[in-house]
């Protein structure tokens, strides 16, 4: 079972539950999915809340792509760095650190065997790629080390 976040032409958000990616695509193409609020069959998939991850040898985090697009614009490298550090701080403070159990916990969340929540933790490159192949949306964002002048 796959759960996708969907939206209609009028940006009404809702979830769709499908047996597979193929099932989703055929139902959308056939006009079988409609918005529960307005009935529109012009449906698109929208980015889901993304599980947070950190690679074993690097400290990385993830963020939902729609949130990154809404970040404030800045003009200087120092402003960008400060904004990025603020974002990372918010991600960490609003996520549960599951450590080395990241891949296992991300799967449990994805397959509805554990409560939905933002998590961060350690995952090997192999685990990261395996999660992505299963359709579990994870992303990595690097922590930036400040240079001492």
C-alpha positions in Angstrom: 0.0 0.0 0.0 1.3 3.4 -0.9 -0.1 6.7 0.4 0.4 9.8 -1.7 -0.3 13.4 -0.8 -2.5 14.8 -3.6 -4.0 18.1 -4.5 -6.6 19.2 -7.0 -6.6 22.1 -9.4 -7.9 24.4 -6.6 -5.1 23.3 -4.3 -7.4 21.3 -1.9 -5.0 18.8 -0.2 -5.9 15.2 0.5 -4.4 11.7 0.6 -4.7 8.9 -1.8 -4.1 5.2 -0.9 -3.0 2.9 -3.8 -1.8 -0.6 -4.2 1.2 0.5 -6.3 2.7 3.3 -8.3 1.1 1.7 -11.4 -2.3 1.6 -9.7 -1.9 5.3 -8.9 -0.9 6.2 -12.5 -3.8 4.2 -14.1 -6.4 5.6 -11.7 -5.2 9.2 -12.3 -5.1 8.6 -16.1 -8.6 7.1 -16.0 -10.1 10.0 -14.0 -10.9 7.7 -11.2 -9.5 9.9 -8.5 -11.4 13.0 -7.5 -11.0 15.7 -4.9 -13.2 15.0 -1.9 -13.8 18.7 -1.4 -14.8 19.9 -4.9 -15.0 16.7 -7.0 -12.3 17.8 -9.5 -10.5 15.0 -11.3 -7.6 17.2 -12.2 -5.3 15.7 -9.6 -1.6 16.0 -9.1 0.8 14.4 -6.6 2.4 16.9 -4.2 5.6 16.5 -2.1 5.0 14.6 1.1 6.5 15.3 4.4 9.9 13.8 4.2 11.6 11.6 6.8 14.8 13.2 8.1 18.1 11.3 7.6 21.8 11.6 8.5 24.4 9.5 6.8 26.9 7.5 8.9 30.0 9.5 8.0 28.4 12.8 7.3 25.9 14.7 9.3 23.0 15.3 6.9 19.3 16.2 7.3 16.3 16.2 5.1 13.5 18.7 4.5 10.3 18.6 2.5 11.0 20.2 -0.9 7.9 22.4 -0.6 9.3 24.0 2.5 12.7 24.7 0.9 10.9 26.5 -1.9 9.3 28.9 0.6 12.5 29.8 2.4 13.2 33.6 2.6 15.5 35.0 0.0 18.8 36.5 1.2 21.5 38.5 -0.4 24.8 37.5 1.1 26.6 34.3 1.8 26.5 35.1 5.5 22.7 35.6 5.3 22.3 32.3 3.4 24.5 30.4 5.9 22.5 31.9 8.9 19.2 31.0 7.2 20.4 27.5 6.5 21.7 27.0 10.1 18.4 28.3 11.4 16.5 25.8 9.2 18.7 22.9 10.4 18.2 23.9 14.0 14.4 23.8 13.5 14.6 20.5 11.7 16.6 18.9 14.6 14.4 20.4 17.3 11.2 19.1 15.6 12.5 15.6 14.9 13.0 12.4 16.8 16.6 11.1 16.6 16.3 7.4 16.0 20.1 6.9 15.6 21.2 3.8 13.7 17.6 2.5 13.5 16.8 5.2 10.9 16.1 2.9 7.9 14.0 0.4 10.0 12.0 3.2 11.6 11.5 5.1 8.2 10.1 1.8 6.8 7.8 1.3 9.8 6.4 4.9 9.4 6.0 4.5 5.6 4.1 1.2 6.0 2.0 2.5 8.8 3.5 0.2 11.4 4.7 3.2 13.5 3.2 6.7 14.2 3.9 9.3 11.5 6.5 11.8 12.6 9.7 13.5 11.5 12.8 11.5 12.3 16.5 11.8 11.8 19.2 9.3 12.2 22.1 7.4 10.6 21.8 5.4 7.4 24.4 4.0 5.1 24.4 5.0 1.4 23.1 1.5 0.7 20.2 2.0 3.2 19.5 5.4 1.8 19.2 4.1 -1.8 17.1 1.2 -0.7 14.6 3.5 1.0 14.4 5.7 -2.1 13.9 2.6 -4.3 11.0 1.5 -2.0 9.3 4.9 -2.6 10.2 6.2 0.9 11.1 9.8 0.4 14.3 10.7 2.3 16.7 13.5 1.6 20.0 14.6 3.0 21.1 18.1 3.8 24.7 18.6 5.0 25.7 20.5 8.1 28.2 23.1 7.2 31.3 23.4 9.4 32.2 27.0 10.2 35.8 27.9 9.3 37.8 29.7 11.9 39.6 32.7 10.5 
